[in-house]
Amino acid sequence: TTKLKQSVESFSKQIEKLSLQLHGDGRPPTNLLNDWQLYKLDLEHIIAFATEMELQEIIQVSTYSSEPHYRNMVQTLQLSANLVDRAVKQAYIDAERSQGQLRTSFLVVALCALFIGIAVIINFSRTISSRVSNLRNAAIRLSKGNIQQEIETSEEDELSDLANSFNLMQAKILHREQALKDAHNLLEQRVENRTIAL
């Protein structure tokens, strides 16, 4: 009977702990604890009758009065197990849904970043292409003898440095041409003055 009492006490602690965990908010479910308390009383009667060796009373208590309490407790535990199972399945479904939403969000952000990156690259390449095209056109104009028009520069980078060097080269060519024209005119003036003097 001592072992039976220890088993009842141990099981009682486990039922209380389980019922607290199943309920979730710190309050045990009343059905489970009530059924256990009733069943525990029946077991205590059985233990008391066992020490007094009243076999007829043990059979009556264990068969007729404790069986409904035991059945109610088992049904409550099965109901609790089903509720926990449903809650776990719902949590799994929610986790899958959340993961799907995160995956979708990641893909949308990645696609947006890709499109923004493509737009930036296209804009950058057009800007560089336009500036290189301006330099090429200026070189063509210079080769055709048009040295009056400067290349406009608005940024401070290597292409702007190249355009500024190009403009400086044009200015020097223009200055040399002007110096040559002035020397030519001066030479013609001297020749004309010399011819008149002769």
C-alpha positions in Angstrom: 0.0 0.0 0.0 2.9 2.4 0.6 4.1 2.0 -3.1 0.5 2.6 -4.2 0.3 5.8 -2.1 3.6 7.0 -3.6 2.4 6.2 -7.1 -0.8 8.1 -6.5 1.1 11.2 -5.2 3.6 11.1 -8.1 0.8 10.7 -10.6 -1.1 13.5 -8.9 1.8 15.9 -9.4 2.2 14.9 -13.0 -1.5 15.5 -13.7 -1.4 18.9 -12.1 1.8 19.8 -14.1 0.2 18.5 -17.3 -3.0 20.3 -16.8 -1.2 23.6 -16.2 0.7 23.1 -19.5 -2.4 22.2 -21.4 -4.3 25.2 -20.3 -1.5 27.6 -21.1 -2.6 30.6 -19.0 -1.5 29.3 -15.7 -5.0 28.0 -14.7 -5.5 24.2 -14.8 -8.5 22.9 -16.7 -11.2 22.2 -14.1 -12.6 19.0 -15.7 -9.3 17.2 -15.6 -8.4 18.2 -12.0 -11.9 17.5 -10.7 -12.0 14.1 -12.4 -8.5 13.3 -11.0 -9.5 14.4 -7.5 -12.6 12.2 -7.5 -10.5 9.3 -8.9 -7.8 10.0 -6.3 -10.4 9.7 -3.5 -11.6 6.4 -4.9 -8.0 5.2 -4.9 -7.5 6.4 -1.3 -10.6 4.4 -0.3 -9.2 1.3 -2.1 -5.9 1.8 -0.2 -7.8 2.2 3.1 -9.9 -0.9 2.4 -6.8 -2.8 1.3 -5.2 -2.2 4.7 -8.3 -3.4 6.4 -8.5 -6.4 4.0 -12.1 -5.7 3.0 -12.1 -7.3 -0.4 -15.8 -6.8 -1.0 -15.5 -3.0 -0.5 -12.4 -2.9 -2.7 -14.2 -4.6 -5.6 -17.2 -2.3 -5.2 -15.2 0.9 -5.1 -12.8 -0.1 -7.9 -15.5 -1.4 -10.1 -18.5 0.8 -9.6 -17.6 4.1 -8.2 -14.1 4.8 -9.6 -14.7 3.6 -13.1 -16.8 6.6 -14.2 -14.2 9.0 -12.7 -11.5 7.1 -14.5 -13.4 7.2 -17.8 -14.1 10.9 -17.5 -10.4 11.6 -16.8 -9.3 9.5 -19.8 -11.8 11.3 -22.0 -10.6 14.7 -20.8 -7.0 13.7 -21.5 -7.9 12.5 -25.0 -9.8 15.8 -25.6 -6.7 17.7 -24.4 -4.5 15.6 -26.6 -6.7 16.3 -29.6 -6.7 20.0 -28.9 -2.9 20.0 -28.6 -2.7 18.1 -31.9 -5.0 20.6 -33.7 -3.1 23.5 -32.2 0.2 22.0 -33.4 -1.2 21.4 -36.9 -2.5 25.0 -37.1 0.8 26.4 -35.9 2.5 24.4 -38.7 0.1 25.7 -41.3 0.6 29.3 -40.0 4.4 28.8 -40.1 4.2 27.5 -43.7 2.0 30.5 -44.7 4.4 32.9 -43.0 7.3 31.3 -44.8 5.5 31.6 -48.1 4.8 35.3 -47.5 8.5 35.8 -46.6 9.6 34.0 -49.7 7.2 36.1 -51.8 8.3 39.4 -50.1 12.0 38.4 -50.7 11.3 37.7 -54.4 9.5 41.0 -54.8 12.3 42.9 -53.2 14.9 41.1 -55.2 13.0 41.8 -58.5 12.6 45.5 -57.5 16.3 45.7 -56.7 17.1 44.0 -60.0 14.9 46.4 -62.0 16.4 49.4 -60.2 19.9 48.1 -60.8 19.1 47.7 -64.5 17.6 51.2 -64.7 20.7 52.7 -63.0 23.0 50.8 -65.4 21.1 51.9 -68.5 21.0 55.5 -67.3 24.7 55.4 -66.5 25.6 53.8 -69.8 23.5 56.4 -71.7 25.2 59.2 -69.9 28.7 57.8 -70.6 27.7 57.0 -74.2 26.3 60.5 -74.7 29.5 62.1 -73.3 31.8 59.9 -75.4 29.7 60.7 -78.5 30.1 64.4 -77.8 33.9 64.0 -77.7 33.8 62.0 -80.9 31.7 64.6 -82.7 34.1 67.4 -81.5 37.0 65.4 -82.9 35.2 65.1 -86.2 34.4 68.8 -86.3 38.0 69.6 -85.5 39.2 67.3 -88.3 36.9 69.2 -90.7 38.4 72.5 -89.6 35.7 73.8 -87.3 37.6 74.8 -84.2 35.3 77.4 -82.8 32.8 75.3 -80.8 33.9 74.1 -77.3 32.7 70.9 -75.7 30.5 71.6 -72.7 31.5 69.9 -69.4 29.2 69.7 -66.4 30.7 67.0 -64.2 34.1 66.4 -62.6 35.4 63.1 -63.8 37.8 61.6 -66.3 35.6 62.3 -69.3 35.3 66.0 -68.2 39.1 66.1 -67.8 39.4 64.7 -71.4 36.8 67.3 -72.7 38.7 70.1 -70.9 42.0 68.9 -72.5 40.2 68.8 -75.8 39.0 72.4 -75.3 42.5 73.5 -74.4 43.9 71.8 -77.5 41.2 73.6 -79.6 42.1 76.9 -78.0 45.8 76.4 -78.7 45.1 75.5 -82.3 42.8 78.5 -82.7 45.5 80.7 -81.2 48.2 79.2 -83.6 45.9 79.7 -86.6 45.2 83.3 -85.6 49.0 83.8 -85.1 49.6 82.3 -88.5 47.0 84.5 -90.1 48.4 87.5 -88.4 52.0 86.6 -89.5 50.6 86.0 -93.0 48.9 89.3 -93.1 52.0 91.1 -91.7 54.1 89.3 -94.4 51.7 90.4 -97.2 51.7 93.9 -95.8 55.5 94.0 -95.9 55.6 92.5 -99.4 53.1 95.1 -100.6 55.0 97.9 -98.9 58.2 96.6 -100.4 56.7 96.4 -103.8 55.4 99.9 -103.6 58.8 101.1 -102.5 60.5 99.5 -105.4 
